[in-house]
């Protein structure tokens, strides 16, 4: 395998991992109330539901990615 190929795979993994960490941080922030929505957009309740959706779908995506290896 060429070095460029290994470097490309490493960069792709780091970017993917950063995306997973950011998605989980945002999701848990919405669940915990650190991040919220204005009341006209649904307020804290909708933010909490959206946070759970983000966390669950992120974890499903991680499992699917690991199974695809």
C-alpha positions, 0 to 999 in steps of 0.5 A, spaced: 500 500 500 502 506 498 503 511 503 498 516 501 493 511 501 495 510 509 495 517 510 488 518 507 485 512 511 488 515 517 485 522 516 478 520 514 478 516 520 480 522 524 475 526 521 469 521 522 471 520 529 471 528 530 464 528 527 462 522 532 464 526 538 461 533 535 454 529 534 454 526 541 456 533 544 451 536 541 446 531 542 448 530 550 448 538 550 441 538 548 438 533 552 442 536 558 439 543 557 446 546 555 443 547 548 436 549 547 431 552 542 427 558 543 420 557 545 417 558 538 421 552 535 419 548 541 423 550 547 427 545 551 422 539 550 423 539 543 431 540 544 431 534 548 427 529 544 432 532 538 438 530 542 436 523 543 434 522 536 441 525 535 445 520 540 441 514 538 442 515 530 449 517 531 450 510 535 447 506 530 451 510 525 457 508 529 455 500 529 453 500 522 460 503 520 464 498 525 460 492 522 462 494 515 469 493 516 
